[in-house]
Amino acid sequence: MANLPFLTDANHAAVPIHAIRSADWKPWIERGSESLRRLAAAHDFQAQNARILLAPATDGSIERVLFGVGDKANVNVMGALAQHLPAGDYRIAFAPREFAATSIAIAWGLGAYAFDRYKKKRKRPAPRLAPPEGADTVEAGRVVDATWLARDLVNTPTNDLGPDALQAAAEKVANENGAAFEAIVGDALLAQNYPLIHAVGRAAAQAPRLLHISWGDANAPRVALVGKGITFDTGGLDIKPAAGMRMMKKDMGGAAHALALGQLIMQSKLNVKLDVYLAVAENAIAGDAFRPGDVIESRKGLTVEIDNTDAEGRLVLADALTRACEGEPALLLDFATLTGAARTALGPDIPPFFTGDDALAAEFAAASLETNDPIWRLPLWDAYEGDMDSPIADLKNTGDGAFAGAIFGALFLRRFVTTQAWAHFDVFAWAPKEKPGRPQGGEAQALRAAYRVIKGRFG
């Protein structure tokens, strides 16, 4: 595990934190000392959302921390403490009763994250939290560690995280958890029938590949995770403008999510037979790049006309989903930074998910609320299927270019799925600006909700 910001015991010498709702502030402060009331008034502290007030002791040290959580904030706001408190040891003396102890620990760990690999001046050490009473800190540590893994992978620039390095990261996770690992690389993709993955990545200096992690009892229920691992996306011959290309190091965010979730499942030793498939390639431009108008036969046998080379993520996922379905999983989830349309619809904080399984959708909706991990279901709208028709192939890789881009992406993927219990997550994998528990940069979305659903079904 990463060096997580948790103490191993209650440590009552740690600085106490009082997390207070705005509505409870007045009666709370009236019970305090005159000096504390004056301090709060001087700083206009009224338990506003994410506000921190350090109360000094007579020797100049921090005697206690007052932390405002507003009236509408959820437990994720506790992550702001780890982002902004000075280094030191802290404990939760008081928090709203609806803030579950394990969730407080998770929020703290998420806020303590920093990506300073390339900084000469490293960030100060993160403040450490004593285990909140009743918290499962082992579980919290696993969730935080998985989230940090996904963030690290997304934040790392492509010159240090191309297909070779992403393979090394996946193999490391497999080895640390006693899992089997397989890599099908370069022309071996053609020999073993992954033509779409090969086509997307064949122009890059580092070869495309399908990575497969296999773990667990062969007789347990099968869970398959699939991730889009485009380590950089130029758009191909349908090249992106500079602004659209700037953040394309994060186009492997789906693979980062699938790998992190796989690690979480393996570390938790859930009763599943787990398969993780990462479709990895760089969508580069060279003389042998795939072209608009090409027709490529997929692993499933469906022929795909390339309408736009910048809709490449669904192509690599199509072959990976086909492979995953060959194992007849009881549950299949895929993660991909697939469409800008998803961000237009829901913004950067809420990833849409698609499924034709209403029971599974209800489980995800409940898990989202339980874990404070926002997601929102969008429809697999059958009436749009015809817009993917091609005059010369079984289908094309785009729909109506002006509208419903996220839905068309999901409908395309559905053509390659034979498992009833399937959900597709169109994640942004990025926090454009800092929020409590979410430092700016790479982000894991839907990870906690997906883990809750899998644990609820098979744990």
Backbone hydrogen bonds, N-H to C=O, Kabsch-Sander energy under -0.5 kcal/mol:
donor,donor_aa,acceptor,acceptor_aa,energy
4,L,2,A,-1.7
6,F,4,L,-1.5
7,L,129,L,-2.6
14,A,11,N,-2.2
15,V,89,D,-2.5
17,I,91,R,-1.9
18,H,65,V,-2.9
19,A,17,I,-0.6
19,A,94,F,-3.0
20,I,18,H,-0.6
20,I,67,F,-2.8
22,S,70,G,-1.7
24,D,21,R,-0.8
25,W,21,R,-0.5
25,W,22,S,-1.2
26,K,22,S,-0.5
28,W,24,D,-1.7
29,I,25,W,-3.0
30,E,26,K,-1.8
31,R,27,P,-0.7
31,R,28,W,-0.9
32,G,29,I,-1.3
37,R,33,S,-2.1
38,R,34,E,-2.2
39,L,35,S,-2.1
40,A,36,L,-2.4
41,A,37,R,-2.3
42,A,38,R,-2.4
43,H,39,L,-1.4
44,D,41,A,-1.2
45,F,40,A,-2.9
46,Q,44,D,-0.6
50,A,68,G,-2.1
51,R,48,Q,-2.2
53,L,66,L,-2.8
55,A,53,L,-0.6
55,A,64,R,-2.7
57,A,61,S,-3.2
60,G,57,A,-1.8
63,E,55,A,-2.9
63,E,61,S,-0.6
64,R,55,A,-1.6
65,V,16,P,-2.4
66,L,53,L,-3.0
67,F,18,H,-2.7
68,G,51,R,-2.8
69,V,20,I,-2.4
70,G,47,A,-1.5
73,A,69,V,-0.8
77,V,74,N,-2.0
78,M,75,V,-2.0
79,G,76,N,-2.1
80,A,77,V,-1.9
81,L,78,M,-1.2
82,A,78,M,-0.7
83,Q,79,G,-1.4
84,H,80,A,-1.6
85,L,81,L,-2.6
90,Y,128,R,-2.5
91,R,15,V,-2.4
93,A,17,I,-2.3
93,A,91,R,-0.8
94,F,17,I,-1.8
99,F,96,P,-2.1
100,A,98,E,-1.0
104,I,100,A,-2.0
105,A,101,A,-1.9
106,I,102,T,-2.3
107,A,103,S,-2.6
108,W,104,I,-2.4
109,G,105,A,-2.4
110,L,106,I,-2.5
111,G,107,A,-2.1
112,A,108,W,-1.4
113,Y,110,L,-0.8
116,D,114,A,-0.7
119,K,116,D,-1.6
122,R,120,K,-0.8
128,R,88,G,-3.2
129,L,5,P,-2.0
130,A,90,Y,-3.0
135,A,132,P,-2.5
137,T,135,A,-1.1
140,A,136,D,-2.4
141,G,137,T,-2.4
142,R,138,V,-1.9
143,V,139,E,-2.2
144,V,140,A,-2.6
145,D,141,G,-2.6
146,A,142,R,-2.2
147,T,143,V,-2.1
148,W,144,V,-2.7
149,L,145,D,-2.1
150,A,146,A,-2.2
151,R,147,T,-2.6
152,D,148,W,-2.9
153,L,149,L,-2.3
154,V,150,A,-2.3
155,N,151,R,-2.7
156,T,152,D,-1.5
160,D,157,P,-1.9
161,L,157,P,-0.8
166,L,162,G,-2.5
167,Q,163,P,-2.1
168,A,164,D,-2.0
169,A,165,A,-2.3
170,A,166,L,-2.2
171,E,167,Q,-2.7
172,K,168,A,-2.1
173,V,169,A,-1.9
174,A,170,A,-2.3
175,N,171,E,-2.8
176,E,172,K,-2.4
177,N,173,V,-1.0
177,N,174,A,-0.6
178,G,175,N,-1.2
179,A,174,A,-2.9
180,A,214,S,-2.7
182,E,212,H,-2.3
184,I,210,L,-2.5
185,V,183,A,-0.6
186,G,208,P,-2.7
188,A,185,V,-1.7
189,L,186,G,-2.2
190,L,187,D,-0.6
191,A,187,D,-1.9
192,Q,188,A,-2.0
193,N,190,L,-1.1
194,Y,189,L,-2.8
198,H,194,Y,-1.8
199,A,195,P,-2.3
200,V,196,L,-2.1
201,G,197,I,-1.7
202,R,198,H,-1.3
204,A,201,G,-1.4
209,R,280,V,-3.0
210,L,184,I,-2.1
211,L,209,R,-0.5
211,L,278,L,-2.6
212,H,182,E,-2.7
213,I,276,V,-2.4
214,S,180,A,-2.2
215,W,274,L,-2.4
220,A,217,D,-1.8
223,V,273,K,-2.5
224,A,331,L,-2.6
225,L,275,D,-2.8
226,V,333,L,-2.3
227,G,277,Y,-2.4
228,K,335,F,-2.0
229,G,227,G,-0.6
229,G,279,A,-2.8
230,I,251,D,-1.2
231,T,229,G,-1.1
231,T,281,A,-1.8
234,T,232,F,-0.6
234,T,283,N,-2.1
236,G,283,N,-0.7
237,L,290,F,-0.5
238,D,235,G,-0.9
239,I,237,L,-1.5
240,K,234,T,-3.1
245,M,241,P,-1.5
246,R,242,A,-1.4
248,M,245,M,-2.0
250,K,247,M,-2.1
251,D,248,M,-1.3
252,M,249,K,-0.7
253,G,250,K,-2.0
254,G,228,K,-0.5
255,A,228,K,-2.2
256,A,252,M,-2.0
257,H,253,G,-2.2
258,A,254,G,-2.5
259,L,255,A,-2.6
260,A,256,A,-2.4
261,L,257,H,-2.8
262,G,258,A,-2.3
263,Q,259,L,-2.5
264,L,260,A,-2.3
265,I,261,L,-2.4
266,M,262,G,-2.5
267,Q,263,Q,-3.1
268,S,264,L,-1.7
269,K,265,I,-0.5
269,K,266,M,-1.0
270,L,265,I,-1.7
271,N,458,F,-0.8
272,V,270,L,-2.2
273,K,221,P,-3.1
274,L,215,W,-2.7
274,L,272,V,-0.8
275,D,223,V,-2.4
276,V,213,I,-2.6
277,Y,225,L,-3.2
277,Y,275,D,-0.5
278,L,211,L,-2.4
278,L,276,V,-0.5
279,A,227,G,-2.3
279,A,277,Y,-0.6
280,V,209,R,-2.8
280,V,278,L,-0.9
281,A,229,G,-1.9
283,N,232,F,-2.2
284,A,282,E,-1.6
289,A,286,A,-2.0
290,F,199,A,-0.6
293,G,306,I,-3.7
294,D,291,R,-1.8
296,I,304,V,-2.5
298,S,302,L,-2.9
301,G,298,S,-1.1
304,V,296,I,-2.8
305,E,395,L,-2.6
306,I,294,D,-3.2
306,I,304,V,-0.5
307,D,305,E,-1.0
311,A,308,N,-1.5
316,V,312,E,-1.8
317,L,313,G,-2.1
318,A,314,R,-1.6
319,D,315,L,-1.3
320,A,316,V,-1.7
321,L,317,L,-3.6
322,T,318,A,-2.0
323,R,319,D,-2.1
324,A,320,A,-2.5
325,C,321,L,-2.5
326,E,322,T,-1.2
327,G,323,R,-0.5
327,G,324,A,-1.2
328,E,325,C,-2.0
330,A,222,R,-2.2
331,L,222,R,-1.3
332,L,421,A,-2.6
333,L,224,A,-2.3
334,D,423,A,-2.2
335,F,226,V,-2.4
336,A,425,F,-2.1
338,L,336,A,-1.7
342,A,339,T,-0.5
343,R,339,T,-0.6
344,T,340,G,-2.1
345,A,341,A,-2.1
346,L,342,A,-2.4
347,G,343,R,-2.6
353,F,376,W,-2.1
354,F,424,H,-2.2
358,D,356,G,-0.8
361,A,357,D,-2.4
362,A,358,D,-2.2
363,E,359,A,-1.9
364,F,360,L,-2.2
365,A,361,A,-2.4
366,A,362,A,-2.2
367,A,363,E,-2.5
368,S,364,F,-2.5
369,L,365,A,-1.4
370,E,366,A,-2.3
371,T,367,A,-2.1
372,N,368,S,-0.7
373,D,368,S,-1.9
376,W,351,P,-1.6
378,L,353,F,-2.4
381,W,379,P,-1.2
382,D,380,L,-0.9
384,Y,381,W,-1.9
385,E,382,D,-1.9
387,D,384,Y,-1.7
388,M,385,E,-2.1
389,D,386,G,-1.7
390,S,393,A,-0.6
394,D,303,T,-0.5
395,L,303,T,-1.4
396,K,388,M,-2.5
397,N,305,E,-1.6
401,G,399,G,-0.7
403,F,400,D,-1.1
408,F,404,A,-2.5
409,G,405,G,-2.1
410,A,406,A,-1.9
411,L,407,I,-2.9
412,F,408,F,-2.5
413,L,409,G,-1.9
414,R,410,A,-2.3
415,R,411,L,-1.0
415,R,412,F,-0.9
416,F,413,L,-2.2
417,V,414,R,-1.6
422,W,420,Q,-1.8
423,A,332,L,-1.9
424,H,354,F,-2.4
425,F,334,D,-2.7
426,D,352,P,-2.2
426,D,424,H,-0.5
427,V,336,A,-1.3
427,V,425,F,-1.1
431,A,441,G,-3.1
435,K,438,R,-2.2
438,R,435,K,-2.9
441,G,431,A,-2.3
443,E,429,A,-1.3
445,Q,443,E,-0.6
450,A,446,A,-2.3
451,Y,447,L,-2.3
452,R,448,R,-2.2
453,V,449,A,-2.1
454,I,450,A,-2.5
455,K,451,Y,-2.9
456,G,452,R,-2.3
457,R,453,V,-2.0
458,F,454,I,-2.8
459,G,455,K,-1.9
